[in-house]
Amino acid sequence: MAQLAGVGLTWYTWLEQGRDIRVSMHVLDSLARALRLDAAERAHLFALAQHQPPPVVPLAKPMVSPGLRRFVESLPHPAYVKTARWDVLAWNRALTALLGDFAGVRPEQRNLMWRVFTDPNYRSLLEDWKRDAQRILAKFRSDYGLAGSDPAFERLLNDLRGASPEFERWWQQHDVDSFAEGLKRFRLPGLGLIEFEYSSFFVGGQPNLRFIVYVPLPGDSALKARRLFSLNSQHRKTPVGRGATGK
């Protein structure tokens, strides 16, 4: 590998050992080419080496503005705002109908990674839990690499590694991903399979916050989603997502 990357064997050995050495952008590019990294993996490599992309500065108390909260609550499709650590801070009725009400759990459990890997009810909703969980973990690792030495990230990581054998096993694979759009497939009791296209956006002025929305695919999924949201609205008459102010 050292020969392919055009670097000294001793230096490359020190790099693999995690020694405190300086790594230039040129050398990182050479390593990325030698390792045949894709775009997400290359970005992760640069983030770990403290080059581009720059790390996200952690915020002690990420906040959702009243305007953004009202916007999320007004949407007809499932939508929410989460931190780079995957804590859910705001959500709407449609998301509650799909995934359950985050207001019903303690603030420290309003974390999507925690729900994916420790909540059996959430696991049962995903049509292909293993595939989705592995891909979600790969995106989480990318976010973890950008977070630097954020203690909150470290606590969550340690808790997940202790609580989920699958998380611990797959974490050792070091997969990374940077997906911002894709397809989510949920299977709900009484309705069956519902497919959603999702998109993720950074919140302007707050790089720690992302806005995510799920839009049902036209046809059968859209019809089932309308039925799901209609049934939920008959049982809920007050806005949701208030009081989730982060950790």
C-alpha positions, 0 to 999 in steps of 0.5 A: 500500500505504501508503494501504491500511494508513493509514501515511505513504508515507515511513515505509512506504518506510523499512519496505520498505528495512529501516531501523531504525524502530519498528513498533507492533502497530496498524500491523502489524495494518493492514499484515497486513490490507492485504496480506491475510495469512493466520494463518501469514503474520501471525504471521511478520510480527509475529515479524520485527518482534520483537513477538508471537509471541516469539522462541524463545531458542536453546539451545547444546546442545538435549537430549532427556531419557532419559524422552522418548527411551525414549518415542520408542523405545517407539512402534510408529509412526515418531517423532522429536524435532527442534529448531526448526532441524530437527536430529533428536535422537532417533528410533525403529526405525520411522522408521529403516525409513521414512527410513533410520538417522540414526545412519549419517550425521554429526551435522551431516547429521541435519537434515531440511531438509538431507535434503529438499533434498540427499539424492536417496534421500530425494527419491525416497521422497516421492511429490510431492517438489516440493509437500512440499519447498515446504511444508516450506520455508515452515514452516522460514521461519516457524521461522527468523523466530522464531529471531531471529539464531541463528548456527546457523540462519544457517549452515544457511540459507547452506549450503542456499542454496549446495547446492540451486538449488530451495531458493535459488529458493523461498526468494526467494518468502518463503512461510510456513506454520505447519502442525502436522498433515497427510498424508505420502505415501511410495513405498517399493521393494517396497511402493509408496505408504504414506500417514501422518497426522502430528502435531507437538507442542512438548516441555514446558519446551523450546520449541526441541524438537518431537515428531513422530509418523507414523501410517499411514492405516487399510487398505492403508497400515497393512498395508504399514507393518506389513510394513515395520516387521516387515522392519526389526525382523528386521535391527535388535535394538538401540535407535536414536536414541542419541548424537544430542545436537544440534550 
